[in-house]
Amino acid sequence: KKKTVSQLKKEADAIFSKYIRLSAADEFGQATCVTCGSVRPWQELQCGHYEKRSVNSLRYSEKNCHVQCAGCNVFKGGNYPRYAQYMLKTYGPTILDELAEEAKTLTQFKPYQLDEIISEYKAKFQTLTP
């Protein structure tokens, strides 16, 4: 049975999030929240989106997504002042404008595009796991 776009998105979100979190982890599996600096096992952290996840054009952008703790991502609504500082420090002075511009692009995913994202991040995730 064919999966729906929303089922595929859920699957893509899960593997993309795992990749983002594990790729930020050290050799002991610990990763650091980009906004508050707390260190936890990567499995306990979240994939925080600078431009909200509802913005499809940036939903699976590695430049838009970084490790955050639940406190920052959920309870502080992304902790944007700190997130902006991190983005500017990491990517330079034009990053926020670049993301804001790209966020204006309306994107509707086709099932094959989500299948490609799932395959790409499954493969990337495999390269990180020992």
C-alpha positions in Angstrom: 0.0 0.0 0.0 1.3 3.4 -0.9 2.2 5.8 1.9 0.5 9.2 2.1 2.5 12.4 1.9 1.9 12.9 5.6 3.1 9.4 6.5 6.2 10.0 4.4 6.8 13.4 6.0 6.7 11.8 9.4 9.2 9.2 8.3 11.5 11.8 6.7 11.2 14.0 9.8 12.3 11.1 12.1 15.4 10.0 10.1 16.4 13.7 9.4 16.1 14.5 13.1 18.2 11.4 14.1 20.9 12.4 11.5 21.0 16.1 12.7 21.3 15.0 16.4 23.8 12.2 15.9 26.0 14.3 13.5 26.4 16.8 16.3 27.4 14.2 18.9 30.9 13.6 20.1 32.5 10.1 20.3 30.7 9.5 23.6 27.3 10.2 22.0 26.9 13.5 23.8 25.6 16.6 21.9 25.3 20.2 22.9 22.2 22.4 22.6 23.1 25.2 20.3 21.1 27.7 22.3 21.8 27.1 26.0 24.9 24.8 25.8 23.5 21.9 27.9 25.1 18.6 27.0 23.0 15.4 26.9 23.0 12.1 25.0 21.9 12.9 21.4 18.8 10.7 21.8 17.5 13.0 24.5 17.8 16.1 22.4 15.7 17.5 19.6 16.1 18.8 16.0 15.4 22.5 16.4 14.4 24.5 13.2 15.4 28.1 13.0 12.7 28.8 10.4 9.8 26.7 11.7 9.3 23.2 10.5 6.1 24.2 8.8 8.2 26.0 6.2 8.6 23.1 3.8 11.4 24.7 1.8 13.6 24.6 4.9 12.1 21.6 6.7 15.1 19.4 5.7 17.8 22.0 5.5 20.9 21.2 7.5 21.7 24.9 7.7 18.3 25.6 9.3 18.3 22.6 11.7 20.4 22.1 14.8 20.5 20.3 18.1 18.3 21.8 20.8 17.2 20.6 24.2 13.4 20.4 24.8 13.6 23.4 27.2 14.9 25.6 24.4 13.0 24.1 21.4 9.6 23.6 23.1 9.3 25.6 26.3 11.2 28.6 25.0 9.7 28.4 21.5 13.0 27.9 19.8 14.9 30.4 22.1 15.3 32.6 19.0 17.5 35.4 20.4 20.1 32.7 21.3 19.5 30.7 18.1 20.0 33.9 16.0 23.4 34.5 17.7 24.4 30.9 17.0 23.4 31.1 13.4 25.3 34.4 12.8 28.4 33.0 14.6 28.3 29.8 12.7 27.3 30.9 9.2 28.1 34.6 9.0 26.1 37.8 8.8 23.9 37.0 5.8 22.5 33.6 7.0 19.3 35.0 8.6 18.4 36.9 5.5 19.2 33.9 3.3 16.9 31.7 5.3 14.1 34.3 5.4 14.4 34.6 1.6 14.3 30.8 1.1 11.4 30.5 3.5 9.2 32.5 1.0 9.5 29.6 -1.5 6.4 27.6 -1.3 7.1 23.9 -1.4 4.7 21.0 -1.7 6.3 17.7 -1.3 5.6 14.9 -3.8 5.9 11.3 -2.5 9.0 10.6 -4.6 10.8 13.7 -3.1 10.1 12.5 0.4 11.3 9.0 -0.5 14.5 10.6 -1.8 15.0 12.5 1.5 14.3 9.4 3.5 16.9 7.4 1.5 19.5 10.2 1.6 19.3 10.6 5.4 19.1 6.9 6.1 22.4 6.5 4.2 23.9 9.6 5.9 22.8 8.2 9.3 24.4 4.8 8.5 27.8 6.5 7.9 27.6 7.9 11.4 26.7 4.8 13.3 29.5 2.6 14.4 
